[in-house]
Amino acid sequence: QVQLVESGGGLVQAGGSLRLSCRASGLTFKRYALGWFRQTPGKKREIVSRISWSGASIYYVDSVKGRFTISRDNAENTLYLEMNGLKPEDTAVYYCAAAADYGLAYIIPEDYEYWGQGTQVTVSS
């Protein structure tokens, strides 16, 4: 059974930092793209960042460029999102997702096969 488990969310003041982690288990195929999405009530789930299986291709939504950093440790099957300079508008439930990587963009939720349960990030002003 494939399982993705996020951790690291919490409450932080504007300008602060958090580091999210996503640990995957049950995946025998290592060539997976990994992504971070976020969602607030009444909004569609949106891409935050994603990274190809090799780490060579990285995407960030414009609103987080220069503030967030995505990385992965394939040996540990773990995905990270370092979030700096957090803003109230970053408040959301953050989800990690995985999909077999065949070189596509993988920036929409429908492209992903597996999802974690989400972790809440709340940024106060």
C-alpha positions in Angstrom: 0.0 0.0 0.0 1.3 3.4 -1.0 1.2 6.0 1.8 2.4 9.6 1.9 2.5 11.3 5.3 3.1 15.1 5.6 4.4 16.7 8.7 5.8 20.1 9.8 2.8 22.3 9.6 1.8 24.7 12.3 1.1 28.3 13.3 3.7 30.9 12.5 3.8 34.7 12.4 4.2 36.5 9.1 7.8 36.5 8.1 8.5 33.2 9.8 9.6 29.9 8.4 8.4 26.3 8.4 9.8 23.1 6.9 7.3 20.6 5.6 8.2 17.0 5.1 6.5 14.2 3.2 7.6 10.6 3.8 6.5 8.0 1.3 6.2 4.3 1.8 5.1 1.4 -0.4 6.6 2.8 -3.6 8.8 0.3 -5.4 9.1 2.5 -8.5 11.5 5.3 -7.8 10.9 7.4 -10.8 8.2 9.6 -9.3 7.6 13.3 -9.7 6.7 14.8 -6.3 4.6 17.9 -5.7 3.3 20.2 -3.0 -0.3 21.5 -3.3 -2.3 23.7 -1.1 -6.0 24.3 -0.6 -8.3 26.6 1.3 -12.1 26.2 1.7 -13.9 27.1 -1.5 -10.8 27.1 -3.6 -9.4 24.6 -6.0 -6.3 22.8 -5.0 -3.4 24.6 -6.4 0.2 23.8 -7.2 2.8 25.2 -4.9 5.9 23.4 -6.2 7.0 20.2 -7.8 10.2 18.4 -8.5 11.0 15.7 -11.1 12.3 12.3 -10.1 15.9 13.3 -10.6 15.6 16.8 -9.2 16.6 18.4 -12.5 13.3 20.0 -13.1 11.7 22.2 -10.5 8.6 24.4 -10.7 7.3 27.0 -8.3 4.1 29.0 -8.5 4.9 32.7 -9.0 3.6 33.7 -5.5 6.2 31.6 -3.7 9.3 32.1 -5.9 12.3 33.2 -3.9 10.6 32.2 -0.6 10.0 28.4 -0.9 12.5 25.7 -1.7 11.5 22.2 -2.7 14.0 19.3 -2.4 13.9 15.5 -2.2 16.0 12.7 -0.8 15.3 9.6 -2.9 17.3 7.3 -0.7 15.0 8.2 2.2 11.9 8.6 0.0 11.2 12.0 1.5 10.1 15.3 0.0 10.7 18.6 1.7 9.4 22.2 1.3 11.3 24.9 3.1 9.1 27.9 3.5 10.6 31.3 4.4 9.1 34.7 4.6 5.7 33.3 5.1 2.7 35.5 4.4 -0.9 35.3 5.7 -2.0 34.3 2.2 0.1 31.2 2.4 -2.4 29.9 5.0 -3.8 26.6 3.7 -3.7 22.9 4.0 -0.6 21.6 2.3 -0.6 18.2 0.5 2.1 16.2 -1.0 1.5 14.1 -4.1 3.3 11.6 -6.2 3.1 10.5 -9.8 5.2 8.2 -12.0 7.4 10.7 -13.9 7.2 10.4 -17.7 8.5 13.9 -18.3 5.2 15.8 -18.2 4.6 19.1 -16.4 2.7 17.6 -13.4 1.3 20.9 -12.2 -2.3 20.0 -11.9 -3.9 17.7 -9.2 -5.3 15.4 -11.9 -1.8 14.4 -12.9 -1.1 12.8 -9.5 -1.8 9.3 -8.4 -1.1 9.4 -4.6 -1.8 12.0 -2.0 -1.0 12.6 1.6 -3.6 13.6 4.2 -2.4 17.2 4.4 -0.9 19.4 7.0 -2.2 22.7 8.2 -0.1 25.9 7.8 -1.4 29.0 9.4 0.3 32.3 9.1 -0.8 35.1 11.3 -0.2 38.8 10.8 
